Amino acid sequence: LRPFQTGDIDARTALLGDPLVVRHSRAGRPLDSRATEKWVQSAQASFGTDGTGALAVVLSPTRLVIGYCGIDIGEDTGVLELDYGFSPSYWP
């Protein structure tokens, strides 16, 4: 696990653009590259302000971003929620 970096936008766009990955997410629909870039910037900023946000899940041998996970504050509930998604090619 590591913080998202600017260079992760393509990997993150592929994850959030996949309907299988996001079907149970808060958005519930695929995001385009612009929305994904905003998400990465927000994730980077939130760790500095409230300690929540998502981290990149990186496959150790290749350093390939295969998913994301983290803790966020629910927009409608105000409680902490676990948020995660993985590339379907890494599902069992």
C-alpha positions in Angstrom: 0.0 0.0 0.0 1.1 3.5 -0.7 -0.4 6.9 -1.3 -1.6 7.6 -4.8 0.8 9.5 -7.0 0.2 11.7 -10.1 1.6 9.0 -12.3 -1.2 6.6 -11.1 -4.0 8.4 -13.0 -4.0 6.0 -15.9 -4.2 2.9 -13.6 -6.9 4.6 -11.4 -8.9 5.6 -14.5 -8.9 2.0 -15.7 -10.1 0.9 -12.2 -12.8 3.5 -11.8 -13.8 3.2 -15.5 -14.6 -0.5 -15.1 -18.3 -1.1 -14.3 -17.5 -4.3 -12.5 -15.2 -2.5 -10.1 -17.5 0.4 -9.3 -20.9 -1.2 -9.3 -21.0 -1.2 -5.5 -19.0 2.0 -5.0 -20.4 5.2 -3.7 -20.7 6.6 -7.2 -22.1 3.4 -8.5 -21.1 4.2 -12.1 -17.8 4.4 -14.0 -15.8 7.7 -13.8 -14.1 9.4 -16.7 -10.5 10.5 -16.6 -11.3 14.1 -15.4 -13.4 12.8 -12.4 -10.7 10.2 -11.6 -8.0 12.9 -11.6 -10.1 15.0 -9.1 -10.5 11.8 -7.0 -6.7 11.2 -6.8 -6.1 14.9 -5.8 -8.8 14.6 -3.2 -7.3 11.4 -1.8 -3.8 13.0 -1.6 -5.2 16.0 0.2 -7.5 14.2 2.7 -4.6 12.3 4.3 -3.1 15.6 5.3 -6.3 17.0 6.8 -8.4 14.3 8.4 -6.4 11.1 7.9 -9.0 9.5 5.7 -8.7 8.6 2.0 -7.6 5.8 -0.3 -4.2 4.2 -0.9 -3.0 2.5 -4.0 -2.8 -1.3 -3.7 0.5 -2.2 -5.5 1.6 -5.6 -6.6 5.1 -5.9 -5.1 7.2 -7.6 -7.8 5.9 -5.3 -10.6 4.9 -2.1 -8.8 1.6 -2.3 -10.8 -1.4 -0.6 -9.2 -4.0 -3.3 -9.0 -6.5 -1.6 -6.7 -7.3 0.9 -4.0 -8.4 0.7 -0.4 -9.0 3.2 2.4 -11.2 4.7 5.0 -13.6 7.5 4.0 -16.3 9.5 5.9 -19.7 8.6 4.4 -21.2 11.6 2.7 -24.7 10.7 3.8 -23.9 9.0 7.2 -20.9 10.9 8.5 -19.4 7.6 9.8 -16.2 5.9 8.7 -16.6 3.5 5.8 -14.2 1.0 4.2 -13.8 1.7 0.5 -11.9 -0.6 -1.9 -11.8 -1.9 -5.4 -9.5 -4.3 -7.3 -8.9 -4.9 -10.9 -11.1 -7.9 -12.0 -8.0 -9.7 -13.4 -6.8 -10.0 -9.7 -10.1 -11.4 -8.4 -10.1 -15.1 -7.3 
